[in-house]
Amino acid sequence: MRKTPLLIGLTVLLWGTAVAFGQNNSWVAPCEPSLCNPCDPCGHSTASSFNFGGWLEMGIYTNSHGSKENGPMHTDSNRRTDFLMNQLYVFGEKEMNTRRGFDWGARVDFAYGVDGPNMQCFGDETFDRDLGTNKHGYGLAVYNLYGRLGYKDLTVTAGKFTGRVGWEGSASKDNFFYSHSYCYWIEPATHMGVIADYNLTDRLSIAAGWVTGADSSFKNPTNGQTILTGFEYALADNANVYYYINAGKQNYDLDDPATTYDYFVQSVCLEWDVTKRFTYVMQYNLRNDNQRGGSNTNAYGINNHFLYTLNKQWKAGMRFEWLRDNGGHFGEATQGDYYQLTWGLNWEPYKNVSIRPEVRYDWCKGAAPFADSTKSDQISGGFGMVLSF
């Protein structure tokens, strides 16, 4: 039984490969921007494509206190001061093209490493959580496993898919910084369920669906009563706003129905390309977990990214964030205000290599989560390296 999610994923991947190679267009290479015609990108307007890819991320993080752990909310492993493999990530995808009408798509992603356990269905301890973790904290996750049907402006996605709430993701290649923001920790990493997306206009798209809560699966029959809805709107050619809500009933323990919570999380994100080189991102997150007849937790925060492209190989970034925790949402951290300021660089010496050094300063007013709960501030830093294939 523990191998069931892996077998399902491999079956979908092999089946999608067979179908894709059996079409008249057989296989289409990923889009190369330098070769694209803006009116007909890469000549793919009448054909779907099937793509494979992935990356390997590894790195190290340490702190000024010399403590074994860097404290809460740094990276998915809370970053022991060892050189670790964060993610060995592979994916296969059959893309859709609905310009002329109906089409279908599918995707499966696997991730192994110290990030793996927080990409599993850890919310209800089911599905790929059965793949487990070893004593060093490494685990295997089925990060995406979904199918899609589309007709012109309508797309319906069913299966396990990455969370819509927030701006950062667990897939490291898509993030600028090696460490995570606080807001990342109060938003769901994945969902399982069904969601429909519809393009109302060239600028506005809406989404609505039913999912099994935060980081949970269909295997939990008592944990499937949440909605996922939102919209994405282009304020201008260089600015977009995203708003999503996930709300309903959440159960974190299959063996204890008393751990049922009224769950609500929302996120507003603004992404603005101020110039061709400078991008500003603002994110506001709010999360409530109200246990029925029990304790409540609440956290909210504002996260800012300032990203600047220096040249083709170098990018610089700064992240400033404040988060209010009103009741021990993070477990180790309790009630208080938490701040972090991070400076980082992205260096791409080669097309498929990205090196991400950063320095981070955290401080709090309230609990003291750093250096075995004896310090209220901390300087930390390290670097991650991503090798894409």
N, C-alpha and C positions, 0 to 999 in steps of 0.2 A: 504493500500500500504506500510506503514511503516514496516509491519511485514513480507513482502515478503522474504527478505534475510534469516531471521531466519527460516521460514517455509521450504525454499529450503534446507538449511543446515540440518535441522532435517530429512527431507525426504531422503536425500542422506545417512545420518548416519543410519537410520532405514533400508533402502533398502540394504546397504552394510552389515549390521548385519545379515539380513535374508539370503543373498546369502552366506556369510561366514559360517554360522551355517548349511547351507544346503549342503555344500560340504562334501566329504567323510572324509576329515581331520578335519571337524567340527571347532575346535578352537585350536590354538597352542599358548602356553604361550610365553611371551617375552623371548628372549635369556638370559640365565644366564651364563656369561662368564666362571665361574668356572666349568661348566658342559660341555663345548663345546669341540668337537673334531675339531682341526684346519682344517682337510680335509673335514669335513661335519658338519658345525657349528650347534650344538644343534639338529642334526638329521633333520633339516628343508630343506634339499637340494631338496626335491621333493614336498614340500608343501608350500602353502602361509599361512600367518598368519593374524589374525585380532586382533588388540591391542587397548586397551583403557588406558587412563592415564591423568595425569595433575598435577598441583601444586597450591599452594597458596603462594604468596610473599607479605610481608608487611615490613614496616620499617620506619625510620625517618632520616632526614638530616637537619643539621643546620649550621650556619656560624659564624665567629668571629665578624662580624659587628652587629649581632643581628637583621638584617633586615628580614622582613617577607618572602621575596623570596631570593633564593640562587643565582639568576642571570641566564643568559641564558646557555643552553647546559649542564645542570647537569643531570637531569632525565626527563622522558617524561612529568612530571607535572611541571617542573622547581622547584619542591620540596618546597612547603610551609613547614614551620617548625612545622609540625604536624605529628603525627603517622598515616600513611595512608596505605590502602591496594592497592598495585601496580597492582597485577594481581591475579584473580581467573581464572585459565586456564585449560580447558578440551579439549581432542582430542579423535578422533576415527580414526583408520587407517586400511585399508586393504593393506598389503604389497604385493609387486610383487616378483616373482622368475622366471627369464627367462633363467635359466641354460639349460633347455631342450626345449626352444622355446618360444611360446607365453604365455603371462599372462596379467592380468589387475590389477589395484590398484586404491585406492581412499583415500582421507583424508579430514577431516573437523576439524577445531580448533575454539573454542570460547574463548575470553578473556574479562573479566570484571574488571574494576578498573580505577585508575587514568592514567594508561598506555593505556587504551582502545582507547581513541580518536586518538592517534597517531599510532594505528594499524588499523584504519578504512581507507576507501578510501577518505582521507581528501584532496587529490590533486585536485579533481574536485567536492567534496562535494556530492557524490552520493553513491549508493549501501548501505553498512552497515552504512554510515554516517547518513542515514535516521533514524537509531536507536537512534541517538542523544546522548547528555550528560546532566547530571543534574547540578544543581547549584554548587555542590561541585567538579565538574570536573571529575566525574566518567562516563564511557561510556562502551558500549558493542560493541565488534568488532568480525567480522567473519574473523579471521586472515588467515586461509587457507580454501579453498573450491575448490577442484580440483579432476579430474579423470586422470588416466594414462593408456596407452597401451604400452606394451613392447614386443619386439621380440629379443632375444639374446642380442646383444650389443646396440640395439636402444630402446630409451624410449621417448614417446611423452606425455607431460603434458599439460592439458587444464583447465583453471579456474583461480581462484585467488590463488596466491602462494607467499611465502616470497621472498624478494629481493635477487638476486644473488650478487649484488655489495657490497663489503666491507667484514669485518670480524665479527663485532658484529651483533647481531640481537635484535629484540624487545622481543622475547621470553626469559624471564629473566633467566630461568634455564640453558641456554646455555652460559651465560656470566660469567666471573670471577668476575668482579667488579659490585658493586651496581649502581654506577653512570655511565654515558655514556661518551665516548670520543667526541671531536669536530667532528671528521671525520664521526661519526655515523649520525650527523645531516645534512650532505650534500650528503647522499646516500638514495635511495628509500627504504622504509620499505617493501612494497608489490608491486606486479604487477598483472595485469589481462590480460590474453591472452593465447598464445600457444607457447611452446618451446620444441625443440627436443634435446636430448642428445645422443651422440654416442661415444662409447669406441673404439678409433682407435687402441690402443695397451693397454697392461697391465699398462702402465704408463701415457698415454695421452688420455684425453677425451675432446670433443669439444661440444659446445652448440650454437644454433641459434634459434631465434624465433621472433614473433611479439607480442608486448604488448601495452597496452593503456597509456603508460607513467608512470610517478612516482606517486604511491599511488592513482591510478584512476581506473575507471571501464568502462564496456561496455555501461553504461547508458549515457555516454557523447559522442555523435556521432562526435563531432569536435575534440576529444582528443585522437585519436587512431592510431597515426602514428609514432611509435617508434620501433626501433629494440633492441633486447637484445641478445648479443652474447659474447662468451668468450671461455676460455679453462682452464683446470686444468691439471697440469703436475707434476709427481713425479720425482724430481731431484735426489733423492736417497731414500733408504728405510726409512729414517728418516727426509726427507725434501720435502715439496710440495709448488708449486707456483700456484696462482689463478689470472686470469685476466679476467675482464668483462667490457663491454661497454653497456650503455643504451643511445640511441640518437634518436632524431627526433623532432616532434612537440608536444608541451605541452600547454594546455589551463587550467588556474587556476580559471576561472570564466565563468560558462555557460551562464550567462546573458550579458557578455561583450566580444565579439569576439576579441576586441582590445588587450586583455590580452594573446594573443598567443605568445609563446616563441619558439625560436630555442634552444632546450634543449640537453645537452651533459653531461654525467657523466661517469667517468671511475675509476677503482680501481685495484691496483696490491697488492697482499698479499703474503708474504713468511711466512710459518709456519715450523719451524725447531726444532726438538727434539735433542738438542745439546748433552744431556745425557739422561739416563733413568729418571732423576729427573728434569732436567732443560729444559724448552721450551722457544724459542724466536719467537716472531711474529712481523713482520714489515708490515705496511700498508701505501700505498700512495693513496690518493683520490684527484680527480679534478672534479669540477662541474662548468658549465657555463649555465646561463639562460639569453638569449639575446632576449629581447622583440622587436618584429618587429615594427620599427618606434618609439621605446621608450627606456627605460632605460635597462641597462645590469647589471647583478651581476655575480661575479666570486669568487670562493674560492677553496683553495687547501691546503693540509696538509699532514704531516707524523706522524704516530702513532706507538708507540713501546710498546710491552708487554714483560715483563720478569717474567716468572712464574716458581716457584720452589716447588716441592713436598717434604715436610719435613718428613711426615710419612703417615700412612693410614688415619689419621683424620685431618691433618693440611696441608695447602698449603699457600705459601706466594707469593705475586705478587707486581710488580711495573709497572706503566704505565707513559711514558713520551711522550709528544705530542706538536707539533707546527702546527698552522694553520694560513694561511694568508687569510683575508677577504678583497676583493678589492671593496666592494660596498654595504655594508649593507645586505648581504645575510641572516643574522639572525634577521633582523628587529631591535631588541633592540640594537644589536651590530652593529657598523658601521666599516668603513675602519680601518684596523689595524692588528697587529700580536698578536695572542693569544697562550698562553702556559699553560699547566697543568701538574702537577706531582702528581701522586696518589700512595699511599701505602695501601695495603690491605691484609687481611687474609681470608681464607675459612676454617671454622671449621665444620666438620661433625661428631658430637658426636654419631649420629645414622644413619642408612642406608638412611633414607628418610628425614633427617633434615640437612640443611646447613645454617650456620650463617656467614654473610659476613660484618665484620667491615672494615672501611677504613677512611683514612685521606687524604685530597686533598688540594693542593695549586695551585691557578690560578693567572696569572698575564698577563698584556697586554701592548702593546705599540701602543697607538692610542686612541680609545674610552675607556670610563670608565664605564663598564656595571654593576659593583657590587655596592650594597648598594645604590639603587636609582640613579645610574649613577654618583656617587660622588667618588668612589674608583677605582683604577686601579689594585688592587690585593685583594686576599681574601683567608683565610684559612677556610676550611669547613670540615665536616665529619659526619659520621653516620653509620648506619648498616642496612642491609636487612636480612630477614629470609625467607628461602624457605622450605616449607613443601610439599613433593612430595607424590603422591598417584597413 
